[in-house]
Amino acid sequence: MKPLTCRYDFLITGYLMLLSTWHRFLGIRPDEGKTVWLFFLHNFLLGIGTILVYVAANVILLENNPERNLPLAYGVAALALMGVGRVYTHFEHRLQLQKLAVRVLLAVVALTGVLGVLVVAGNSVAAAVAIMAGYRIIYLLTNLEFWGVSAVVFDVRQSKRLFSLISSGDMPAKALGAVLAILVHAHTDLLLLLLLAFGAYVGALLVLRTTISSHVVEARSVGRRERQVGTAPLLQRWFGNSQLVLAMCLSLMAIAAVTITVEYSFFVNVKHKFHDQTTLMRYVGTVLTLTYLVAMLFKVLFSQFTVERLGIRWLLLALPGMVLLAVLLFGGLRAGNASDAVMLLYFCGLFLVLEVLRRAVFDPVFLVLFQALSAEERLAAHTTAKGFYEPLGMALAGLLLFAVHHLPSANEWLPFVWMGLFAAGALLLLHRTYGHYLAELHHAVSRRFAGDASAGPTDTGWHQPLSANGHATTARPDEIRELIAALPDRTKRRAAAARLVQLGEEVVPQLADALLSADEVTTQRLAQVCGRIPGPASRQALVALARQPRLFGREAALRALRNFDQEPADEPVFQALVREELQLAQQLLHGLATAPDALRRALDYELTKVQQRIFYLLLQLYPPQFIADAQRGVAHAARERQANALEILDNIIPRFLYQGLQALLDVLPVSDKIRTFDRLLGAPAVPVTVGPLVVRLGENTFSDWTVSVALRHWRPTAGTVDQLLPHLQSASVLVRESAFIVIDQLAQQQYSLHQQLLSENSTIASQRMAHHAHADHISAQERVQVLHNTALFAETPENVLSSIVPIMKEVTFSEGEQIFAKGDLGTSLFIVYEGEVCIMNGNQQLATFRKGDFFGELALLDAEPRSASAAACGPVVAFRLDQEDFYDVMEERGEVLRNVLRVLCQRLRRQNEKMGAS
């Protein structure tokens, strides 16, 4: 049994690896597999049913004067479609989407039965026209149902990757239907085709129910602010208030007129060549089979990569652009008196190429544009475009074709005249559509309650204060130095900063000098002052700081530069810094693949800082309002808002830069991210070992927590041991602590190297003695873990919590000792490290706190009287965080404030729920 079990496990593992590779090739994420294949199967069954009805309609129509009856069928079908579109719109506003989708498929099943009766009734022209109209209605209803469900299940980013794939299910189905058309010889065969279609639609209904049971299929309304630029009041009844919908509807109408004309030209020219019905259907079926197979291959294998490389704009323009080229080629063939065989080949090739472009490129990309709208708007817009304006284009083409049928001398070339005009109009409209698409994306991620959007991001409100006589005040150089020195002082810094801003540009030279050597906190405050002083000198001081290798200084400089207008002359500097950040991200990603868990968590944080700095750099290179809204969007909890933000970036920054940033932002395996960066930047010449990299670059590049963790996993050699020396003198107690741990490990494990280090650096022994003499009972690293294990800071990265360590005061209490009394002014938070603390209200015990618990947290935000007393139930060791110290940390590290507020809000919400339940 055991060999059989091993063989079975081996086969399962092999299958899963093959499936994973196939999914990766198709661009399917691990959590999307089931959803994608459900939609693919659904589309396949819909395609089977629709193509079989299409074959039945065309067999009858091609038997009965297609030059006249095809335009007639187009006109009747268009009128029917517009009526059905209005009915669908009526129910779309009154039924839930999942109920509407099920009822639509039930209606399609019933309509297929009606068409079967029409086939049995005979082969009259009226029956043929009715069957063609029925096919178009079925196609519209299945299209609205399938894409309506897809539109709310997938977001805009998923739609770009997956719409071509899920919609490729109907391609093999239609190829199969085209093969069946070759085998049709009698009307009894047509009835069999419709019976098969009936079964396919029933299968699609079952797949839809499975999809609905496993996914949320509803149009969720998300609040957005009013559009500043909408459609004219007279047009809002038809298109809503979106210029995107207006441009899309009109362009789709023009495209529909072109594709119907091409379809008509193909069928009529084939009919003229082959008079025998069997030969005719064999030829048509062969062309259709080839068309759908090529479209399927393109959709599955190439469309995703084409969209990624070319973008939406060029793919939208491909179809009308190809039509214009085809019109020019037709003119050349006509002028050269091409033979009938050549013209037949031309019409077949034109039909094939435009069908592949429409099915595999234009339709999926066009449908992506709807995703920029809110869920309700996109469903309504899709119904309007597909249910009214596309049929209107069909009706217009049918009317023109019916008219030209009575002009024998012009019926060959005149259709190409209006095809060229419609294609040119579609080209112009689609070009404008892309601009409206970007505007809708920006609208989707912009703040709901924003002020005047015309005010640029550089309108900061900072002005240089003037003295009473209207001129900027002046100061002596020594006064400026004193003001700069006062910035780290909590009691003096606000007044010092205000005075420096008042002095204006005359202080910038000294500020610039101080920026190049200050510590992290002082650098932040100096950069803030520079950012509040308008003028080219202060801007250049910040740009110079951004170019320094100290990344904390770069971040502070870029944050302050948001107050200034972009300067084209500085673009090469920022572009070089972007590439530098991407290279750092590549090194970190390679390191993540092999780093131990503790270091991996620290590196994850460093990658988020890289992302943040890249966004700050993008603000200096591209439209700042778009970048700022995109940055907020990618950090938003809502998946759709994140997707819209990424789509904005995809359309305004270079492709290579977007692909790198997307890899950082997406939830992907590290191996996939590494492949993306190696493709963009080239694989590293030597393997990246991240621990030594962090130790070598130190606190200029990484946070003190990352450096301290890397030091603890580092094994120095004779050639690298000198890299330890700067860490022994670090201002961070965390880094010093880890550096001396390395010294102690060297003494135990590499004694000769330890002795070499001591002999070459005589001060190390005294430094170690001083460190151990002043070391706290509880180490700095352990304090970080204490913070991380409390609910208040559990989701705050250790890299951020390390900034709280210097303000953690270790306090002890004996049994029964009061920690604070009810009514005392609360100014401190306490975290229990050892022992138990009782919270009392008089003689009533309200709660007991043990190791890892915290209490008195509201005192961090306000200094109100305590609502209860706290006393030690036994010997207690705790940490105290005082309000004033914590304010300083929150001012320097916004992540701390955000996490505290989030936890406190959750507690308040739970308390309200308890009160509501009672």
Secondary structure, 3 states (H helix, E strand, C coil): CHHHHHHHHHHHHHHHHHHHHHHHHHCCCHHHHHHHHHHHHHHHHHHHHHHHHHHHHHHHHHHCCHHHHHHHHHHHHHHHHHHHHHHHHHHHCCCCHHHHHHHHHHHHHHHHHHHHHHHHHCCCHHHHHHHHHHHHHHHHHHHHHHHHHHHHHCCHHHHHHHHHHHHHHHHHHHHHHHHHHHHCCCHHHHHHHHHHHHHHHHHHHHHHHHHHHHCCCCCCCCCCCCCCCCCCHHHHHHHCCCHHHHHHHHHHHHHHHHHHHHHHHHHHHHHHHCCCHHHHHHHHHHHHHHHHHHHHHHHHHHHHHHHHHHHHHHHHHHHHHHHHHHHHHHHHHHHCCCCHHHHHHHHHHHHHHHHHHHHHHHHHHHHHHHCCCCHHHHHHHHHHHHHHHHHHHHHHHHHHHHHHCCCCCCCCCHHHHHHHHHHHHHHHHHHHHHHHHHHHHHHHHCCCCCCCCCCCCCCCCCCCCCCCCCCCCCCCHHHHHHHHHHCCCCCCHHHHHHHHHHHHHHHHHHHHHHHCCCCHHHHHHHHHHHHCCCCHHHHHHHHHHHCCCCHHHHHHHHHHHCCCCCCHHHHHHHHHHHHHHHHHHHHHHHHHCCCCHHHHHHHHHHHHHHHHHHHHHHCCCCCHHHHHHHHHHHCCCCHHHHHHHHHHHHHHCCHHHHHHHHHHHCCCCHHHHHHHHHHHHCCCCCCCCHHHHHHHHHHHCCCHHHHHHHHHCCCCCCCCHHHHHHHHCCCCHHHHHHHHHHHHHHHHHCHHHHHHHHHHCCCHHHHHHHHHHHCCCCCHHHHHHHHHCCCCCCCCCHHHHCCCHHHCEEEEECCCCEEECCCCECCEEEEEEECCEEEEECCEEEEEECCCCEECHHHHCCCCECCCEEEECCCEEEEEEEHHHHHHHHHHCHHHHHHHHHHHHHHHHHHHHHHHHC
